[in-house]
Amino acid sequence: WGFEESQYQFSAAFYTQFVPAWTLGWFRASGNILAAFGYLFSHKITQKIGIFKTVFHSIFIGWVVNIIAFAMNNIATPFINTLSGILFGVRMPAQTAVMQQEFSDHQRATMGSVVSLFGSLLFAVGSVFIGWVADVWNPYVAVLTAFALSGFGIPLTYKALKPKK
């Protein structure tokens, strides 16, 4: 999560090589609107393919789409990256539901706080690291590094959230 969120925050600086700075708010707003549609359809998708598959597929597909968008490194990059917001909206309710199932009622508040704390710490470390990469090389290398490092979390998420059958 730390590198994924770092990439999301850093991407606005990266977009400015393709689009005017005044459009950055429009891209973020559009991504949030698409995420809202994802939230709207998340329940139906979860019912159709299952909660674990919803989480895992939305993480993996979103990661692949964004890697392709940033690897293109052209005017299409911010548009494609913004479209992936719908996958975030699909993922988050399902991911929250999976985590709720993993913890007992007694553990839920504490574990939610622990998850949030470690997520924030990873974001802090990831942001400093990605900023350093951008300073040493360039923003393009920094964004791709963030994506590559966030990709390491996909198998860990799969293993952690996989149903025990």
C-alpha angles and dihedrals in degrees: 000000000000095000093038092055091042089054091048092052094043096047092080090064089048093050093059090079089065107029135029116270092244090066094059092086090052092053092049092046091048091050090051092049090051089048088054089056088049090053088050093054098034094094094052092047091047091051091050102046103014134260098270094048090048091055097042098042094046091050094046097041091046091050093050093046091050094046089053092046094051094041088057088060096193142102090293092062099082092043095051092043090052091051090059088068088088090064090054089054091050093048104047101064091044092047091049091049092051091050091048089055092051095058130060119234089259094052099040102089094042094046091046089055092047092050090048092048094051091044090055092047091050090049090052092050093042093050094050091047094047090047089052091050090050091051095048098041118001141287092267093058089045094054093046090048090052091051093047092050093045087053089066088066094061097077090042090052090047092052095043096048100034111121114253103236 
